Amino acid sequence: MKVLVWAALPLLAACSMDMGRASFSEWEGSRVGDLIAKVGYPDAEANTAGAKRYSWIDEWRSVGTIGNETGQHVLTCTRTVYVSGDVIVEAKAEGAICSRREDQFRR
């Protein structure tokens, strides 16, 4: 039974990652000021191809064994929005822990 549970963990993690990514894309078409009012100021800001880019970076560190790798592990989620004027034209979340704090970033 333990083997079945451990074998299913990567699948459950993948589902969680997709949910965190999908809920963040709900911000497309919204005002960037509304997002900042809800989640706080971004960790990074830049201009890309004439569009403003804002990023929020989540990081989780662990020492131990994950899968068959032992040592220090750093898992991240970077949530990025591209803005034209003050409207979010693209919102994406990339990384292994995007379902973490999902409610905070949900529209």
OpenMM code with the backbone's topology and positions (N, CA, C; nanometers):
from openmm import Vec3, app, unit

residues = "MET LYS VAL LEU VAL TRP ALA ALA LEU PRO LEU LEU ALA ALA CYS SER MET ASP MET GLY ARG ALA SER PHE SER GLU TRP GLU GLY SER ARG VAL GLY ASP LEU ILE ALA LYS VAL GLY TYR PRO ASP ALA GLU ALA ASN THR ALA GLY ALA LYS ARG TYR SER TRP ILE ASP GLU TRP ARG SER VAL GLY THR ILE GLY ASN GLU THR GLY GLN HIS VAL LEU THR CYS THR ARG THR VAL TYR VAL SER GLY ASP VAL ILE VAL GLU ALA LYS ALA GLU GLY ALA ILE CYS SER ARG ARG GLU ASP GLN PHE ARG ARG".split()
positions = [
    Vec3(0.0814, -0.1195, 0.0000),
    Vec3(0.0000, 0.0000, 0.0000),
    Vec3(0.0859, 0.1262, 0.0000),
    Vec3(0.1976, 0.1266, 0.0756),
    Vec3(0.2833, 0.2443, 0.0802),
    Vec3(0.3388, 0.2775, -0.0571),
    Vec3(0.3710, 0.1748, -0.1357),
    Vec3(0.4250, 0.1979, -0.2693),
    Vec3(0.3231, 0.2701, -0.3559),
    Vec3(0.1978, 0.2309, -0.3464),
    Vec3(0.0919, 0.2943, -0.4244),
    Vec3(0.0761, 0.4411, -0.3850),
    Vec3(0.0787, 0.4706, -0.2564),
    Vec3(0.0652, 0.6091, -0.2100),
    Vec3(0.1820, 0.6918, -0.2604),
    Vec3(0.3044, 0.6443, -0.2461),
    Vec3(0.4221, 0.7189, -0.2918),
    Vec3(0.4214, 0.7350, -0.4423),
    Vec3(0.3735, 0.6356, -0.5142),
    Vec3(0.3682, 0.6447, -0.6604),
    Vec3(0.2659, 0.7494, -0.7047),
    Vec3(0.1625, 0.7710, -0.6261),
    Vec3(0.0582, 0.8664, -0.6629),
    Vec3(0.0953, 1.0109, -0.6295),
    Vec3(0.1925, 1.0327, -0.5415),
    Vec3(0.2277, 1.1688, -0.5009),
    Vec3(0.2666, 1.2594, -0.6173),
    Vec3(0.3501, 1.2138, -0.7131),
    Vec3(0.3818, 1.3028, -0.8252),
    Vec3(0.2574, 1.3436, -0.9041),
    Vec3(0.1609, 1.2530, -0.9170),
    Vec3(0.0378, 1.2863, -0.9888),
    Vec3(-0.0429, 1.3905, -0.9131),
    Vec3(-0.0508, 1.3771, -0.7810),
    Vec3(-0.1230, 1.4752, -0.7005),
    Vec3(-0.0537, 1.6107, -0.7064),
    Vec3(0.0775, 1.6107, -0.7026),
    Vec3(0.1523, 1.7370, -0.7115),
    Vec3(0.1279, 1.8036, -0.8459),
    Vec3(0.1243, 1.7267, -0.9525),
    Vec3(0.1004, 1.7826, -1.0857),
    Vec3(-0.0380, 1.8465, -1.0926),
    Vec3(-0.1374, 1.7820, -1.0324),
    Vec3(-0.2720, 1.8394, -1.0312),
    Vec3(-0.2727, 1.9709, -0.9555),
    Vec3(-0.2054, 1.9756, -0.8415),
    Vec3(-0.2002, 2.0981, -0.7627),
    Vec3(-0.1329, 2.2098, -0.8401),
    Vec3(-0.0236, 2.1777, -0.9118),
    Vec3(0.0466, 2.2801, -0.9883),
    Vec3(-0.0462, 2.3385, -1.0943),
    Vec3(-0.1210, 2.2538, -1.1639),
    Vec3(-0.2101, 2.3023, -1.2681),
    Vec3(-0.3183, 2.3926, -1.2100),
    Vec3(-0.3718, 2.3587, -1.0929),
    Vec3(-0.4757, 2.4410, -1.0324),
    Vec3(-0.4210, 2.5792, -0.9975),
    Vec3(-0.3006, 2.5853, -0.9436),
    Vec3(-0.2412, 2.7137, -0.9097),
    Vec3(-0.2167, 2.7994, -1.0322),
    Vec3(-0.1798, 2.7372, -1.1411),
    Vec3(-0.1537, 2.8104, -1.2648),
    Vec3(-0.2840, 2.8607, -1.3267),
    Vec3(-0.3858, 2.7763, -1.3279),
    Vec3(-0.5123, 2.8132, -1.3909),
    Vec3(-0.5794, 2.9277, -1.3164),
    Vec3(-0.5777, 2.9241, -1.1841),
    Vec3(-0.6449, 3.0297, -1.1086),
    Vec3(-0.5744, 3.1640, -1.1261),
    Vec3(-0.4434, 3.1643, -1.1444),
    Vec3(-0.3718, 3.2904, -1.1621),
    Vec3(-0.4038, 3.3543, -1.2968),
    Vec3(-0.4273, 3.2736, -1.3992),
    Vec3(-0.4579, 3.3287, -1.5319),
    Vec3(-0.5927, 3.4014, -1.5337),
    Vec3(-0.6746, 3.3838, -1.4300),
    Vec3(-0.8026, 3.4549, -1.4202),
    Vec3(-0.7837, 3.6066, -1.4128),
    Vec3(-0.6620, 3.6521, -1.3843),
    Vec3(-0.6348, 3.7954, -1.3740),
    Vec3(-0.6261, 3.8637, -1.5101),
    Vec3(-0.6150, 3.7872, -1.6182),
    Vec3(-0.6046, 3.8477, -1.7511),
    Vec3(-0.7284, 3.9327, -1.7780),
    Vec3(-0.7058, 4.0573, -1.8252),
    Vec3(-0.8137, 4.1509, -1.8505),
    Vec3(-0.8437, 4.2425, -1.7324),
    Vec3(-0.7845, 4.2138, -1.6190),
    Vec3(-0.8056, 4.2958, -1.4991),
    Vec3(-0.7019, 4.4072, -1.4916),
    Vec3(-0.7247, 4.5012, -1.4027),
    Vec3(-0.6283, 4.6085, -1.3799),
    Vec3(-0.5171, 4.5595, -1.2881),
    Vec3(-0.3940, 4.5942, -1.3199),
    Vec3(-0.2802, 4.5506, -1.2391),
    Vec3(-0.2894, 4.6076, -1.0980),
    Vec3(-0.3480, 4.7261, -1.0834),
    Vec3(-0.3647, 4.7843, -0.9502),
    Vec3(-0.4519, 4.6994, -0.8600),
    Vec3(-0.5517, 4.6315, -0.9184),
    Vec3(-0.6378, 4.5429, -0.8398),
    Vec3(-0.5594, 4.4222, -0.7881),
    Vec3(-0.4710, 4.3682, -0.8721),
    Vec3(-0.3877, 4.2548, -0.8312),
    Vec3(-0.2924, 4.2974, -0.7198),
    Vec3(-0.2267, 4.4114, -0.7371),
    Vec3(-0.1326, 4.4590, -0.6360),
    Vec3(-0.2054, 4.4888, -0.5050),
    Vec3(-0.3253, 4.5424, -0.5131),
    Vec3(-0.4034, 4.5691, -0.3917),
    Vec3(-0.4352, 4.4403, -0.3169),
    Vec3(-0.4554, 4.3313, -0.3903),
    Vec3(-0.4906, 4.2042, -0.3265),
    Vec3(-0.3690, 4.1305, -0.2713),
    Vec3(-0.2590, 4.1237, -0.3489),
    Vec3(-0.1474, 4.0373, -0.3099),
    Vec3(-0.0234, 4.1118, -0.2609),
    Vec3(-0.0186, 4.2416, -0.2803),
    Vec3(0.0984, 4.3172, -0.2374),
    Vec3(0.1896, 4.3476, -0.3552),
    Vec3(0.2924, 4.4277, -0.3268),
    Vec3(0.3842, 4.4694, -0.4321),
    Vec3(0.4635, 4.3512, -0.4853),
    Vec3(0.4973, 4.3533, -0.6152),
    Vec3(0.5732, 4.2422, -0.6748),
    Vec3(0.7173, 4.2401, -0.6255),
    Vec3(0.7810, 4.1245, -0.6422),
    Vec3(0.9221, 4.1080, -0.6069),
    Vec3(1.0137, 4.1620, -0.7151),
    Vec3(0.9651, 4.1686, -0.8383),
    Vec3(1.0467, 4.2168, -0.9504),
    Vec3(0.9582, 4.2898, -1.0500),
    Vec3(1.0204, 4.3848, -1.1212),
    Vec3(0.9491, 4.4662, -1.2185),
    Vec3(1.0459, 4.4943, -1.3337),
    Vec3(0.9967, 4.4833, -1.4586),
    Vec3(1.0828, 4.5069, -1.5748),
    Vec3(0.9972, 4.5447, -1.6949),
    Vec3(1.0633, 4.5943, -1.7990),
    Vec3(0.9978, 4.6207, -1.9268),
    Vec3(1.0433, 4.5151, -2.0263),
    Vec3(0.9482, 4.4520, -2.0959),
    Vec3(0.9796, 4.3502, -2.1959),
    Vec3(0.9012, 4.3824, -2.3221),
    Vec3(0.9710, 4.4107, -2.4301),
    Vec3(0.9083, 4.4379, -2.5602),
    Vec3(0.7978, 4.5437, -2.5483),
    Vec3(0.8242, 4.6471, -2.4717),
    Vec3(0.7284, 4.7554, -2.4585),
    Vec3(0.6173, 4.7319, -2.3577),
    Vec3(0.6116, 4.6132, -2.2999),
    Vec3(0.5097, 4.5834, -2.1984),
    Vec3(0.5769, 4.5774, -2.0619),
    Vec3(0.5072, 4.6226, -1.9605),
    Vec3(0.5565, 4.6169, -1.8236),
    Vec3(0.5364, 4.4750, -1.7719),
    Vec3(0.6347, 4.4240, -1.6989),
    Vec3(0.6267, 4.2889, -1.6431),
    Vec3(0.6456, 4.2974, -1.4914),
    Vec3(0.5543, 4.2342, -1.4179),
    Vec3(0.5626, 4.2267, -1.2724),
    Vec3(0.5694, 4.0796, -1.2329),
    Vec3(0.6555, 4.0463, -1.1352),
    Vec3(0.6692, 3.9069, -1.0915),
    Vec3(0.6662, 3.8963, -0.9398),
    Vec3(0.5966, 3.7941, -0.8928),
    Vec3(0.5943, 3.7554, -0.7525),
    Vec3(0.6612, 3.6197, -0.7434),
    Vec3(0.7582, 3.6053, -0.6539),
    Vec3(0.8379, 3.4830, -0.6474),
    Vec3(0.8193, 3.4180, -0.5108),
    Vec3(0.7767, 3.2934, -0.5131),
    Vec3(0.7604, 3.2117, -0.3938),
    Vec3(0.8730, 3.1097, -0.3917),
    Vec3(0.9322, 3.0882, -0.2760),
    Vec3(1.0424, 2.9911, -0.2665),
    Vec3(1.0248, 2.9087, -0.1399),
    Vec3(1.0471, 2.7793, -0.1521),
    Vec3(1.0378, 2.6887, -0.0392),
    Vec3(1.1645, 2.6054, -0.0353),
    Vec3(1.2313, 2.6036, 0.0793),
    Vec3(1.3562, 2.5284, 0.0947),
    Vec3(1.3344, 2.4128, 0.1908),
    Vec3(1.3989, 2.3013, 0.1587),
    Vec3(1.3860, 2.1818, 0.2411),
    Vec3(1.5175, 2.1051, 0.2388),
    Vec3(1.5506, 2.0445, 0.3495),
    Vec3(1.6658, 1.9545, 0.3555),
    Vec3(1.6111, 1.8176, 0.3894),
    Vec3(1.6449, 1.7196, 0.3081),
    Vec3(1.5960, 1.5845, 0.3299),
    Vec3(1.5895, 1.5097, 0.1985),
    Vec3(1.4976, 1.4175, 0.1906),
    Vec3(1.4842, 1.3343, 0.0717),
    Vec3(1.3518, 1.3637, 0.0036),
    Vec3(1.3590, 1.3969, -0.1234),
    Vec3(1.2414, 1.4124, -0.2073),
    Vec3(1.2612, 1.3164, -0.3234),
    Vec3(1.1692, 1.2218, -0.3366),
    Vec3(1.1883, 1.1176, -0.4377),
    Vec3(1.3096, 1.0348, -0.3987),
    Vec3(1.4061, 1.0246, -0.4899),
    Vec3(1.5278, 0.9507, -0.4572),
    Vec3(1.6489, 1.0433, -0.4471),
    Vec3(1.6243, 1.1739, -0.4272),
    Vec3(1.7317, 1.2712, -0.4123),
    Vec3(1.7374, 1.3214, -0.2683),
    Vec3(1.8565, 1.3119, -0.2089),
    Vec3(1.8771, 1.3577, -0.0734),
    Vec3(1.9646, 1.4820, -0.0759),
    Vec3(1.9300, 1.5810, 0.0055),
    Vec3(2.0089, 1.7034, 0.0122),
    Vec3(1.9192, 1.8222, 0.0343),
    Vec3(1.9685, 1.9411, -0.0043),
    Vec3(1.8897, 2.0628, 0.0079),
    Vec3(1.8111, 2.0824, -0.1217),
    Vec3(1.6837, 2.1125, -0.1079),
    Vec3(1.5973, 2.1319, -0.2240),
    Vec3(1.5364, 2.2717, -0.2179),
    Vec3(1.5298, 2.3365, -0.3330),
    Vec3(1.4660, 2.4671, -0.3434),
    Vec3(1.3559, 2.4545, -0.4478),
    Vec3(1.2329, 2.4734, -0.4053),
    Vec3(1.1186, 2.4676, -0.4954),
    Vec3(1.0634, 2.6085, -0.5090),
    Vec3(1.0249, 2.6469, -0.6306),
    Vec3(0.9804, 2.7836, -0.6532),
    Vec3(0.8506, 2.7889, -0.7325),
    Vec3(0.7885, 2.9058, -0.7268),
    Vec3(0.6792, 2.9421, -0.8155),
    Vec3(0.6979, 3.0887, -0.8488),
    Vec3(0.7018, 3.1193, -0.9767),
    Vec3(0.7096, 3.2578, -1.0212),
    Vec3(0.5806, 3.2914, -1.0924),
    Vec3(0.5092, 3.3884, -1.0370),
    Vec3(0.3844, 3.4364, -1.0969),
    Vec3(0.4168, 3.5679, -1.1659),
    Vec3(0.3908, 3.5749, -1.2966),
    Vec3(0.4275, 3.6914, -1.3762),
    Vec3(0.3067, 3.7434, -1.4519),
    Vec3(0.2917, 3.8760, -1.4541),
    Vec3(0.1895, 3.9387, -1.5372),
    Vec3(0.2569, 4.0364, -1.6323),
    Vec3(0.2032, 4.0414, -1.7545),
    Vec3(0.2461, 4.1394, -1.8540),
    Vec3(0.1320, 4.2387, -1.8680),
    Vec3(0.1665, 4.3677, -1.8653),
    Vec3(0.0666, 4.4727, -1.8575),
    Vec3(0.0814, 4.5698, -1.9735),
    Vec3(-0.0289, 4.6049, -2.0346),
    Vec3(-0.0333, 4.7091, -2.1369),
    Vec3(-0.1218, 4.8201, -2.0820),
    Vec3(-0.0658, 4.9406, -2.0672),
    Vec3(-0.1381, 5.0464, -1.9972),
    Vec3(-0.1479, 5.0067, -1.8519),
    Vec3(-0.2676, 4.9804, -1.8040),
    Vec3(-0.2824, 4.9281, -1.6676),
    Vec3(-0.3618, 4.7963, -1.6673),
    Vec3(-0.3734, 4.7345, -1.7868),
    Vec3(-0.4509, 4.6107, -1.8004),
    Vec3(-0.3576, 4.4904, -1.8164),
    Vec3(-0.3864, 4.3835, -1.7423),
    Vec3(-0.3079, 4.2604, -1.7506),
    Vec3(-0.3448, 4.1881, -1.8795),
    Vec3(-0.2473, 4.1713, -1.9690),
    Vec3(-0.2733, 4.1029, -2.0957),
    Vec3(-0.2330, 3.9561, -2.0905),
    Vec3(-0.1443, 3.9215, -1.9970),
    Vec3(-0.1059, 3.7811, -1.9791),
    Vec3(-0.0672, 3.7597, -1.8342),
    Vec3(-0.1142, 3.6498, -1.7772),
    Vec3(-0.0804, 3.6130, -1.6396),
    Vec3(-0.0423, 3.4665, -1.6398),
    Vec3(0.0773, 3.4371, -1.5903),
    Vec3(0.1196, 3.2968, -1.5880),
    Vec3(0.1935, 3.2660, -1.4589),
    Vec3(0.1857, 3.1411, -1.4187),
    Vec3(0.2549, 3.0924, -1.3001),
    Vec3(0.3352, 2.9703, -1.3410),
    Vec3(0.4640, 2.9704, -1.3048),
    Vec3(0.5519, 2.8603, -1.3419),
    Vec3(0.6282, 2.8133, -1.2189),
    Vec3(0.6324, 2.6825, -1.1987),
    Vec3(0.7096, 2.6263, -1.0893),
    Vec3(0.6384, 2.5117, -1.0216),
    Vec3(0.7077, 2.4548, -0.9242),
    Vec3(0.6603, 2.3324, -0.8601),
    Vec3(0.5639, 2.3563, -0.7449),
    Vec3(0.5563, 2.4791, -0.6931),
    Vec3(0.4730, 2.5019, -0.5736),
    Vec3(0.3676, 2.6099, -0.5971),
    Vec3(0.3157, 2.6167, -0.7186),
    Vec3(0.2198, 2.7229, -0.7513),
    Vec3(0.0857, 2.7065, -0.6807),
    Vec3(0.0529, 2.5881, -0.6355),
    Vec3(-0.0727, 2.5717, -0.5628),
    Vec3(-0.0607, 2.6266, -0.4206),
    Vec3(0.0616, 2.6431, -0.3739),
    Vec3(0.0847, 2.7031, -0.2423),
    Vec3(0.0451, 2.8506, -0.2505),
    Vec3(-0.0284, 2.8991, -0.1551),
    Vec3(-0.0786, 3.0373, -0.1524),
    Vec3(-0.1727, 3.0675, -0.2696),
    Vec3(-0.2305, 2.9639, -0.3282),
    Vec3(-0.3206, 2.9826, -0.4426),
    Vec3(-0.4367, 3.0760, -0.4077),
    Vec3(-0.4936, 3.0603, -0.2890),
    Vec3(-0.6082, 3.1445, -0.2511),
    Vec3(-0.5708, 3.2921, -0.2471),
    Vec3(-0.4494, 3.3229, -0.2054),
    Vec3(-0.4069, 3.4625, -0.2002),
    Vec3(-0.4015, 3.5231, -0.3397),
    Vec3(-0.3621, 3.4427, -0.4406),
    Vec3(-0.3462, 3.4942, -0.5760),
    Vec3(-0.4692, 3.4732, -0.6653),
    Vec3(-0.5739, 3.4134, -0.6093),
    Vec3(-0.6968, 3.3919, -0.6864),
    Vec3(-0.7702, 3.5244, -0.7017),
    Vec3(-0.8272, 3.5469, -0.8191),
    Vec3(-0.9013, 3.6713, -0.8459),
    Vec3(-1.0303, 3.6769, -0.7688),
] * unit.nanometer
topology = app.Topology()
chain = topology.addChain("A")
for resn in residues:
    res = topology.addResidue(resn, chain)
    for name in ("N", "CA", "C"):
        topology.addAtom(name, app.Element.getBySymbol(name[0]), res)
